[in-house]
Amino acid sequence: MTITFPDDDGALLKFTADDLRLELACALYARHRITLSQGARLAGIERMVFQEALCDRDIDMHYSSDDLKTDLASLEAVLGA
């Protein structure tokens, strides 16, 4: 995918392509449009680095009580508890 920005907008010139990808990924994640893993892939960074970027921007993690129940059930299955 290619995104074209106006050349005459000096504000955008201070951002690298990587900066813009990260900002887009953070914005989409904040709006519940993509998952954490999708955001990391879009930004081209590791998941933990993406989580740190979200934290830096005061964007809350999307983790519900149902997510916790699923994770606990998975742990119990793996650990044989």
C-alpha positions as CSV (number, residue, x, y, z in Angstrom):
1,M,0.0,0.0,0.0
2,T,1.3,3.4,-0.8
3,I,0.1,6.6,0.9
4,T,0.9,9.9,-0.8
5,F,1.1,13.1,1.3
6,P,1.3,16.7,-0.1
7,D,4.9,17.8,-0.6
8,D,4.0,21.4,0.5
9,D,3.1,20.4,4.1
10,G,6.3,21.1,6.0
11,A,4.9,19.5,9.2
12,L,5.0,16.1,7.6
13,L,8.6,16.4,6.5
14,K,9.8,16.0,10.0
15,F,8.4,12.4,10.2
16,T,10.0,9.4,8.8
17,A,8.0,6.6,7.1
18,D,8.6,4.5,10.2
19,D,7.3,7.3,12.5
20,L,4.1,7.6,10.4
21,R,3.6,3.8,10.4
22,L,3.9,3.8,14.2
23,E,1.5,6.7,14.7
24,L,-1.0,5.1,12.3
25,A,-0.8,1.8,14.2
26,C,-1.2,3.5,17.5
27,A,-4.2,5.5,16.3
28,L,-5.9,2.4,14.8
29,Y,-5.3,0.4,18.0
30,A,-6.6,3.2,20.2
31,R,-9.9,3.1,18.1
32,H,-10.2,-0.7,18.5
33,R,-9.7,-1.1,14.7
34,I,-6.7,-3.5,15.0
35,T,-5.3,-5.9,17.5
36,L,-2.0,-5.5,19.4
37,S,-0.3,-8.0,17.1
38,Q,-1.7,-6.3,14.0
39,G,-0.5,-2.9,15.3
40,A,3.0,-4.3,15.9
41,R,3.1,-5.7,12.4
42,L,1.8,-2.5,10.8
43,A,4.5,-0.5,12.7
44,G,7.2,-3.0,11.8
45,I,8.3,-3.5,15.4
46,E,8.2,-6.2,18.0
47,R,5.0,-6.5,20.1
48,M,6.7,-5.4,23.3
49,V,8.1,-2.3,21.6
50,F,4.6,-1.5,20.3
51,Q,3.2,-1.9,23.8
52,E,5.8,0.6,25.1
53,A,4.8,3.0,22.3
54,L,1.2,2.7,23.4
55,C,2.1,3.4,27.0
56,D,4.2,6.4,25.9
57,R,1.0,7.8,24.3
58,D,-1.2,6.9,27.3
59,I,-3.2,4.5,25.2
60,D,-4.8,1.8,27.3
61,M,-4.3,-1.9,26.6
62,H,-7.5,-3.6,25.3
63,Y,-7.6,-6.5,27.8
64,S,-11.0,-7.5,29.1
65,S,-12.0,-9.9,31.9
66,D,-13.0,-12.4,29.2
67,D,-9.4,-12.1,27.8
68,L,-8.1,-12.9,31.3
69,K,-10.4,-15.9,31.7
70,T,-9.2,-17.2,28.3
71,D,-5.5,-16.7,29.2
72,L,-6.0,-18.4,32.6
73,A,-7.8,-21.4,30.9
74,S,-4.9,-21.7,28.5
75,L,-2.3,-21.6,31.3
76,E,-4.2,-24.3,33.2
77,A,-4.3,-26.5,30.1
78,V,-0.6,-26.0,29.5
79,L,0.4,-26.6,33.1
80,G,-2.1,-29.4,33.6
81,A,-3.7,-27.8,36.6
